[in-house]
Structure formats: structure tokens, C-alpha cells
Amino acid sequence: MPDEVPDRLEPETGVHQPLDAGVPQRVRPRAGHGDPGSEQVVPGARRDRDPAGRARRGHRPQKHAPVPAGWPAALADTPRAPDRGLTYRAIFALCYGLGLRAGEACGLTLGDIDAGRSLLTVRGGKFGKTRLVPHGPRIAELVGEQAARRARAGAADARAPLFTFDGQRPVHPGTASQTFHRLVTGLGLTAPAGISPPTLHSLRHSFAAGCLLRWYRQGLDSSARLHHLSTFMGHVDPDSTAVYLTITDELLDEASRRFEAFAAPAWTEAAQ
């Protein structure tokens, strides 16, 4: 799993930007085929189904403006919030690079870090679930730097929060969400009509969509790996994960190229 889920998405994959709802198209596996080249783009298909062809239960299409990849959380420190910019940068990176919920990222403790195995113990998920989340070297460096800052501040208890401003209470996820909103507003992004500004939770969408796109680009069978992504994100089943798998322009291009390669032999045979 660590080699399949990136600890940081590529800039072009870190975008939660659904297609216009008036363009009904999706990616659907061909019936009876498990080959990674068997997906096809189906014009005119309804968008109430996910890229694997399953119905989206209770899905309400949401439109978000793109989340710029790599933008810094450059926030000035205050007497009540030292290392404010670095703290929020790490929280946002965990939401973006590992697909954590805001509450999961903010709720991490020093004891949740397993540097030797490159694992985070993520607690406080939906229904009180706890899971192990593997990560790569960039996330390891980011988390290690945050832990070092806490150690310099005198934190030694494994139950001590990883992200805190007063040394006792963890950063509230609502505060992190509000800070993200203010930062996005300050970027001066112009959202088209009918498109809402990105929220902190949009980074979780970006993570899921980015994983799907990367699998397509690597020629992997995305349908077979949805269970991996579902477990990684703390979902009960892939149906819950499907809500996050937004069809982007880049994904449609990759799906079209894959189908063309899959169908090329048949087209050549028919032309002869």
C-alpha cells in the first residue's frame, strides 16, 4: 500500500474539479472483463454512478473550484499561536497527501507516530474506528519536523497532541477549516458560476481523485484497487469511497487512451 498511495500528489492530480453536471459521462468497466485496459468512456451515461459502475448512494453532486497544488500556508505567528504557519502547513499536507479527515489530522498524538515503520495510527474516524496509515518519505519528514518542534517545546507524553498551540489541547478541526477558508479567500481565486470555493475537506477529494488518475497512468486495474483505497481512507466499503472519485478532464483523457489501446486490435482486424 505505501507504494500505491502517494504521500504527495502531483500538482495536476491535486485538483477536485468535477465536470459540469450537464456533461453526463463516466468511466465504466466492460462487463465480464477485469483487464486494466477494459474501461471505456461512455458518452451519455448518468453521473449518479461511480467510475467502477456502482450506484452512488445518497450522492449529491458538488462542484468545487480547483485547489492550487503546493500553495504555502504562510501565516504569521502570534503570542497564542507559535509556529502557526508550519502547524497548518503540516495539517493541510496530511489532508492532501494522505486523504485524512480534518479531525483525524488534528487529533494525532506524538504516540501515533511510528517512524520506524513509516506508519501513523489514525484515531477518531467515523464510528470511532482506528486504522494504520502508511506513508512515504516526504510525509515522514513533515511529521518528524512537527514532532521535533513539540519536543523542543517540552512535550514528552505519548498522549500529547502533535498539533497544538497551547501545549495541551489539539488544534480544533473547525479552526483549521476556517483558517483554510481564509487562506483560499486570500488567494483571490475566481470561482465560475455554480462552483463553490474549495474547503479543507476538498483536499481529501483531491487525494482520492489523484490516486485514481495515477493508477490509470500506470496502467493498473483501478477497479481491483478500490478496496485498497477504501481501507486506506477509513471507509466501510468502496461504495463510500466512490463519492470522492470525481471524473476530471485528465482522467477522461487517460480512460480514452486506455480504451483506444484495448480496442486497437479489434479495429485493425475489422478494417482488414
Buried (B, 14 or more C-beta within 10 A) or exposed (E): EBEBBBBBBEEEBBBBBBBEEEEBBBBBBBEEBEEBBBBBBBEEBEBEBBBBBBEBEEBEEBBBBBBEBEEEBEBEEEEEBBBBBBBBBBBBBBBBBBBBBBBBBBBBBBEBBEEEEBBBBBBBBEEEEEBBBBBBEEBBEBBEEBBEBBEEEEBEEEEBBBBBBEEEEBBBBEBBBEBBBEBBEEEEBEBEEEBEBBBBBBBBBBBBBBBBBBBBBEEEBBBEBBEBBBBBBBBEEBBBBBBBBBBBEBBBBBBBEBBEEBBEEEEEEEEE
